[in-house]
Amino acid sequence: MKFLSPFFLYLLPLAIIPFIIHFLSFFRLKKIDFSSVFFLIDLKKEKFNFYRLRDIFLLILRTLFIAFLILSIGRPIFLSEKLSILKFLPLKAKPIILILDDSYSMEYDNNFEKAKMVLKTIIRHLNKNSEITLFLTSKRKIVEMKKPIVIPDSLIDNLKISHKKAYAQEILKDIKDFDGEVYLVTDLQENTYSFLKDFKSNFLINIIDLGKEKFENIGIVDFCWLAEREEKLDFQIELINYTSQEKEIPLNIQVGDFKIRNFLILPPGKKKFQFTIPKIAERISGKIYLEDENLKKDNFYYFVYQSKDRSSILFLYENETDIFYFKKFFSLIKDYQITYLPLKESKRISFFSYSLIFLINPSQIDQFLEWQLENYLKSGGKLILILGKDLKENKFQKIFETKGMWENKGFVTIEEIAEEHPIFLGFKKEIFKEPKFYKIVNLQGKNLRVLIRFNNQLPFLLEDTLNNLMIFTSNFTSDFTDMPIKAIFPPLIFRTIKYLGIKEKNNFLVGDTISLNINLPKVKVVTPFGEFLEETFLEKGTRILKFYRTEEPGIYQIGEKIVAVNVLGEEGNLKKLTLKEKENLKIIKEKPKLTSEITPLFLFLTFLAFFIEIVLLMF
């Protein structure tokens, strides 16, 4: 017998309360009876044995009442061992690798408890001379080359669901030379296991499939800051409803003592919502969480926001005309410290003094400039590159290449924008179609995301998310475009700057390595599961901390810095993979039952004990 809510079992010691009360009743003041009541006492002694026996029964019943009540709250279950996997187990001794999917999607429908039961059943029925190795998909090796008899049930029972994604593909690749059989117990999520369609191995993979075709889940899949304004912060979250029906779900936002509760109407599929919270400090942390949901771990999202002082922006240019409109624009905005510098003088300064650099219409990106920019971007700097020439020399070729100019063919206008991107939220699409463009650099991006595209299908604005780089393919001068005199120009530039400025690396996934610049030899790290004293190391003259133990989601305080760690939202998509058997792949569908959840039995025993007690008290 197991319990679905075992933490309530810690209340079982409360069952001894009736015994404590009973024994305390012996410590009474001594009574002295008058001679006139001696006769009555003698009469009472005749019924003494009956009352004493009744009190013992009442004591036992009250103890059982409390015990049964606590056990019923713990939701007891019996697990069945009637599994079809047993007929596929090898009769002869051979090496066996067991892989248990411990990703958080296995929390759904108690699949993890079922998987552990399947695992124990396999171990019990394997040939006693088989050698077993047990992996968890969170990349933990629990058992290595052991006989079934030395693997206790308690080892499996004590396994917990991980917050990490499933690394099943990496594990199977690492054991590619294995000479034996593999048993993978999983819910067979499409997101995680689609690689199996083309996976080749020299060993047989037996997939014990516990997943369901139909499921219900709602989760938080994305978050981004939008803007800071007048002591308020705007952000956007993206929720996904995996069901086919519209859902109303409560959502809570908590920052310190500030808390708001919203009821959201969520249609099937993805939907984005915008919220505003007060900026109660220069640095804030908090969480967003959903209520009343089937899968709990993708219902939480932790966030951190750090305000900056006036950002320093560097403009590097070759011709004064290229920065004419930018000078006019930034003369009206006092939020930034602006430096304008000819590109030929850039070798004498350090880029690290600036939070953002505009590189405008360079004739070339030579080796030294490429080295400066590469180091700047690696250290967390942001770059906006505005092109106006077909670059003859471009050392950034691993990111993009230019393929000539589009010009002297009339003009083009903007046709497509990535409306879901934070830069464009609140904009009307029609306003982007007003500017005309006469010259465009034909840019071929490598792993770049196109955010704006012209009606001739050439890109105008691209983003390299890995390097904090934005690229405009047209210069902002009158011979290239009339955009600077259109209404869209100031908000587009302002939003682009804000987007890059807010994009700090203070959000990580469970399992990620947190890498931060810390100017101390040792630093205290406070996590949701404990405190650690970590050492930093020198790298190119800078002290770096690499913290690997991001095992749980939550807020992590690292010295004076705070970061958020979250689960991978995609793990909440429980859609099953459609997979066909082949030579090295066998699929065994299991539907182990929790036979049954016997909570009603314990509730019946609870009320039975209560009823018998009432009857006894009547005598």
Secondary structure, DSSP 8 states (H G I E B T S, - for coil): -EESSGGGGGGGGGGGHHHHHHHHTT--------GGGHHHHHHHHTTHHHHHHHHHHHHHHHHHHHHHHHHHHT-EE------GGGGGS-SS--EEEEEE--SGGGGGGGHHHHHHHHHHHHHHHS-TT-EEEEEETTTEEEEEEE-GGGS-HHHHHT----SS---HHHHHHHTTT--SEEEEEE--BHHHHGGGGT---SSEEEEEE---SS---EEEEEEEEEEEETTEEEEEEEEEE-SSS-EEEEEEEEETTEEEEEEEEE-SEEEEEEEEEE--SSEEEEEEEE-S-SSSGGGEEEEEEE--SSEEEEEEESSGGGGHHHHHHHTT--SEEEEEEEGGGGGGS-GGG-SEEEEES-S-B-HHHHHHHHHHHHTT-EEEEE--S--SSBTTTTTEEEEEEEEEEEEE-EEEE-TTSGGGTT--GGGGGS--EEEEEEEEESS-EEEEEETTS-EEEEEETTTTEEEESS-SSTTTBSGGGSTTHHHHHHHHHHHHHH--S-EEETT--EEEE--SSEEEEEETTEEEEEE-EEETTEEEEEE----S-EEEEETTEEEEEE--GGGG---B-----BTTEEEEE-------B-HHHHHHHHHHHHHHHHHHHT-
